[in-house]
Amino acid sequence: QFAAYKQFCDDTAVEKQRSIKEADEQVVILKADIQKHTVDADELGRQIALLDQDTATWTGDQKAAAGVREVERADYDTLHKDYTESVDALQRAIAVLRKQTKSRPQQALTQVAKLKALKLVPPSAKRAIDLFFAQEPGLDIVAPEANGYDFRSSGIIDLLEK
């Protein structure tokens, strides 16, 4: 029985030593794997940090670009409003000038004629004004009729329409 026990112990010792040797080899392999994965994790951590920096930079750039677009939009809106008002004012000015495209004859002594309508002027002065306008000119030479206002703004209208 001792021999059988000794044989069992020897077989078990050899088997256990082989298992220990295999376990030691497995430990070495696993330690190498751990070391490799640690290095990989460190490298991936550095790459993640770089990507986070890029993301932060791009987010900041995007916010800055949005701010610039807002400022440019406000500038555009202001400029557009100014141009729109200017074009509208030009169109109204052209319309006013077009209404004035005729020459007007000169009215003789219009200020004196308007004195008749004033209440402060005595009736005797009003009659004198009427007599003055009723009398015929005593001279045989007649001055040519001149317009009180000659329209000369057609060139300006053409320029404004461009």
C-alpha positions in Angstrom: 0.0 0.0 0.0 2.8 2.3 0.7 4.1 1.8 -2.8 0.7 2.6 -4.2 0.5 5.6 -2.1 4.1 6.7 -3.0 3.2 6.1 -6.7 0.0 8.2 -6.2 2.1 11.0 -4.5 4.7 10.9 -7.3 2.1 11.0 -10.0 0.3 13.7 -8.2 3.5 15.7 -7.6 4.5 15.5 -11.2 1.0 16.5 -12.3 0.9 19.3 -9.7 4.4 20.5 -10.8 3.3 20.5 -14.4 0.1 22.4 -13.5 2.2 24.9 -11.5 4.5 25.3 -14.4 1.6 25.8 -16.8 0.0 28.3 -14.3 3.4 30.2 -14.0 3.5 30.3 -17.9 -0.1 31.5 -17.9 0.7 34.1 -15.3 3.6 35.4 -17.4 1.4 35.5 -20.5 -1.4 37.2 -18.6 1.1 39.7 -17.1 2.3 40.4 -20.6 -1.3 40.9 -21.8 -1.9 43.2 -18.9 1.1 45.2 -19.7 0.2 45.3 -23.4 -3.4 46.4 -22.6 -2.1 49.0 -20.1 0.1 50.5 -22.8 -2.8 50.3 -25.3 -5.1 52.0 -22.7 -2.6 54.7 -22.1 -2.3 55.3 -25.9 -6.0 55.3 -26.3 -6.3 57.7 -23.4 -3.9 60.1 -25.1 -5.9 59.8 -28.3 -9.1 60.5 -26.5 -7.5 63.6 -24.8 -6.5 64.9 -28.3 -9.9 64.2 -29.7 -11.5 66.0 -26.7 -9.2 69.0 -27.3 -10.2 69.0 -31.0 -13.9 68.8 -30.0 -13.5 71.7 -27.6 -11.7 73.7 -30.2 -14.3 73.0 -32.8 -17.1 73.8 -30.4 -15.4 77.1 -29.5 -14.9 77.8 -33.2 -18.6 77.0 -33.9 -19.7 79.4 -31.1 -17.4 82.1 -32.4 -18.7 81.6 -35.9 -22.3 81.8 -34.7 -21.4 85.0 -32.9 -19.8 86.5 -36.0 -22.8 85.4 -38.1 -25.1 87.2 -35.6 -23.1 90.4 -35.8 -22.9 90.2 -39.6 -26.7 89.5 -39.7 -27.3 92.6 -37.6 -25.0 94.7 -39.8 -26.8 93.3 -42.9 -30.2 94.1 -41.5 -29.1 97.7 -40.6 -27.6 98.2 -44.0 -30.5 96.6 -45.8 -32.9 98.9 -43.9 -30.8 101.9 -44.8 -30.7 101.0 -48.5 -34.4 100.3 -48.5 -35.2 103.6 -46.9 -32.8 105.3 -49.4 -34.4 103.6 -52.4 -37.9 104.5 -51.1 -36.8 108.2 -50.6 -35.4 108.2 -54.1 -38.6 106.9 -55.5 -40.6 109.5 -53.7 -38.2 112.2 -54.8 -38.5 111.1 -58.4 -42.3 111.1 -58.1 -42.2 114.6 -56.7 -39.9 115.8 -59.5 -42.1 114.2 -62.1 -45.1 116.1 -60.8 -43.1 119.3 -61.3 -42.1 118.6 -64.9 -43.9 121.7 -66.3 -42.7 125.2 -66.5 -44.8 127.8 -64.7 -45.5 131.3 -66.1 -44.5 134.3 -64.0 -47.2 136.1 -62.2 -46.7 139.8 -62.1 -46.7 141.3 -58.7 -48.3 138.4 -56.9 -47.3 139.7 -53.5 -49.1 143.0 -54.1 -52.2 141.1 -55.3 -52.2 139.1 -52.1 -52.4 142.3 -50.1 -56.0 142.6 -51.1 -56.9 139.5 -49.1 -55.4 140.9 -45.8 -57.8 142.5 -43.3 -55.2 145.0 -42.1 -55.1 146.8 -45.5 -57.7 149.6 -45.6 -60.3 149.5 -48.3 -58.9 152.6 -50.0 -55.6 150.9 -50.4 -57.4 147.9 -51.8 -59.1 150.1 -54.4 -55.8 151.6 -55.4 -54.3 148.2 -55.9 -57.3 147.2 -58.1 -56.9 150.4 -60.2 -53.2 149.7 -60.6 -53.9 146.3 -62.0 -56.7 147.5 -64.2 -54.6 150.1 -66.0 -53.1 149.2 -69.3 -49.4 149.5 -69.8 -48.6 152.8 -71.4 -45.6 151.5 -73.3 -45.9 150.1 -76.8 -42.9 147.9 -76.2 -43.9 144.6 -74.7 -41.3 142.5 -72.9 -41.3 138.8 -73.9 -43.1 136.5 -71.6 -40.7 134.7 -69.3 -41.6 131.7 -67.1 -41.3 132.2 -63.4 -39.9 128.7 -63.2 -38.4 126.6 -65.9 -38.2 122.8 -65.2 -34.6 121.6 -65.6 -34.5 118.5 -63.5 -35.0 115.9 -66.1 -31.3 115.1 -66.0 -31.5 114.6 -62.2 -34.5 112.3 -62.7 -32.5 110.2 -65.2 -29.6 110.1 -62.8 -31.8 109.0 -59.8 -33.5 106.3 -61.8 -30.1 104.7 -62.6 
